[in-house]
Each structure stands twice: as C-alpha cells, then as structure tokens.
Amino acid sequence: MSPIVFTASIISGSGRGKTIGTPTLNLDLADVPAELQEGIHACWINNVTSSGDEKWLQGAMHYGPRPVFKDSVACEIYALDTVIDEAPSAVDVRVIGYLRPVMDFPSVDELQRQIADDVVQTRAMLAKHGPPSHEEAHS
C-alpha cells in the first residue's frame, strides 16, 4: 500500500479520549480522503507545534463509527509520546498502514486494552517506515 497523504482541519471533539487516557486530535471529516478505509491505521502527523518546526509524530488513527460509545463516524488521531496542550488548526497526515477494522467492545476497559495493543502495533509498523523526509513531505 502506498501512503495516503492529506491535510485536515482540526475540529472539537467530545473529550472522551482525554478521559480514557488517549487524547485525540479530531479531524474534519470533509478533509478525509474517500479512499481511506474505515478502521485503525498507523500514521505520521505534522504541524502539531506552534513554532513552525517540521516535526513528524507517530499516530494511531481511528476512522469510522465509535460503537463502544454508540456514536457517529469520526476520524481521530492519538499522537504517541506527545502531550498536545493546544490543538493546531490543521495537521498533515501520512497514513502508512492498516491495523484492523472498527470493533465493538463490551466495556471501556476492553477498549483501552485494545488501544494499548494498537499502539504497540503502530510503533512496530512506523519503525519500519520512518517519518517522511523533507522532500516526501513537500512533494
């Protein structure tokens, strides 16, 4: 699979990610490419610093409905190893690989366990595909 690359505006979310320990950046669905398959993806994200520095961060992205919370379709990214105090207005996203389909879980605890596993898989996938070079990012 070749990477899916796009830029998306950040919108306000419900804040549930923060309450369960995985705060997310919520992407405007209008900016999500039609070819992106619903599910969990490993990705690189950029533009999360206000200094203007190019810094690619590892991300685990969920795209699709949120059945555990009986909620509608969303596209949200959990930036690994990063605390984002203030969400940027937009992010560049480079989707590297697909991890799994959207699933329902009997409890938030089960969802949290799966997210932890997704993060491990995301790290492994992104370790094989380092962050985009300056040339890749601007082509």
N, C-alpha and C positions, 0 to 999 in steps of 0.2 A: 504494500500500500504506500503510495506517495503521500507525503504530509498534506493535510488540508490546512490552509493558511487563511486567516481572516482577521479583521479588526472589528471589535464590538464595543458599543457604548455600555457603560455600567449603569444598572438601574437599582433601585432599592428593593430589598427582599424582605422576607418576614422576620429574619433574625434567628430562625431556628438553628441554623448551622452553628452560630455562636453558642447557643445554649447547650448543644450536644458536643461541643469541643472541636468542631470542624467549621470555622467561619468561612464563608464563601463570598466570592465576587459574583454577582448575578448579572448575566449578560442579557442585553435586549434581544429578544427572540427574532426581531426583524433583521438583525445582523448575522444570524447563524445561517451558514450555507445549507441549501436544500439537500446536498449530498451527504451531510453529516448524519450518520446512523444513530438512532436512539440507543443509549447505553452509557457505560463508563469508559472514559478514554484517558490515556496518558498524554500530557501536552506540556509545552513550554509556553510561558506567558511573559510579556514585556510591558513596559510603561506603568509599572506599579510604584515607581519612585517619582517624587515631585521635583527632584534635582535635574531631570532631563537626561540622566545617565542611562545608557543602554544596559539593562540588567535582566537577563532571562532567568526566570524562576521555574522550578518544577511544579506542575499542577496535575491534580486529579480532577477530571471534569465529568459532571453528570449532565446528560441531556435526555429529557423525557419527563414523563409524569412522575409524581412522588407518591407512590401508593401507600407507604407507611403513614403518611400524613393526610391521605385522601385529598391530595392537592393536584393542581393542573401541571401542564408541561412547563419546565424551566430549563435553563442552561446555566449552570453554576460551576465555578472552579474553586477548589480548595488549594491555595498556594502552600506548598510544603515548606516547612522550616522557616516560615516568614510570618511576622505579625504585621498586618497592614492596618495602621492606625486610621488612615483616611483613604477611602477608596478613590482611585483615579477616575477620571471621566470616561476613559476608554482603555482597552488593552489590545495588544497584538497577540494572537493565539496561533500556535503551530501544533496541530494535532498529530501526534506521532503514531499512536496505535490504539486499537480497540481492546478493552479488557473483558467486558461481559455485558449482557443485556440488563435492562432495568429489572429489578426484582422486588417483590413484596416481602416483608419480614413481619413476624408476629409481634415484635416489640422494638422499641428504640434501641434497647441494649443489643439485640441481634443485628440491627442496622449498624451500630457503632463497631461491632466486631467485624462485620463485612467491610466497612470503610477502612479499618486498620489493615485488613488483608489487601484491599485495593491499593492502599498507599505503598505497601511492600512491593506489589506487582508494578506499580507505576515507577517506583525508584529503579527497579531492575530493568524495565523497558527503556527508561530515559538514560540509564547508564550506558546502554548500547548505542544510543543516538544522542550525542551531546547537544548542547544548545546551538542554535543556528549561528553560523559565522556572520560577520557584519555584511558580507556580500549576499548571503542567502536571505538575511533579514530584510534587505533593501532591494531585492530583485523583483 
